[in-house]
Amino acid sequence: MKGFILVADAARAHPDGTFSLLRGGIDRLRTPSNQPIQFRGAVVARIVGRTPESGPHEFRIRVLNEDGQSVAPDINGSLNVPEGGGAANIVGEFTLILPTYGRYTFALLVDKQEVDSWEVRAEKAPPSSGV
């Protein structure tokens, strides 16, 4: 089983098995000041299975801080790899409140095995130049 996960401003799943992204690949959140950091966005995961992996599977998306502690409720669900193999997409919007600056990991697990992760850094924005 293979998979990938990424964070975007917005995403939408389509009936034909594709998805659309707006500003996909976000890996930094810069805020002018004050913590906690609030971010509204979307997560997209694509899971690809081969013929022997056809059928139902469980997935979980976790958001972890640098210490491996969960900072948001897990997203749990099930998916079905088509007969003969193929892909399944998971697209969801979220509002996330991060407690402090630092690195956060979006981990994608399928059947309790991590198949991919995406790192986002929350950091203080540099001072405005006033130009």
Secondary structure, 3 states (H helix, E strand, C coil): CEEEEEEEEEEEECCCCCEEEEEECCCEEEECCCCCEEEEEEEEEEEEECHHHCEEEEEEEEEECCCCCECCCCEEEEEEECCCCEEEEEEEEEEEEECCCEEEEEEEEECCEEEEEEEEEEEECCCCCCC
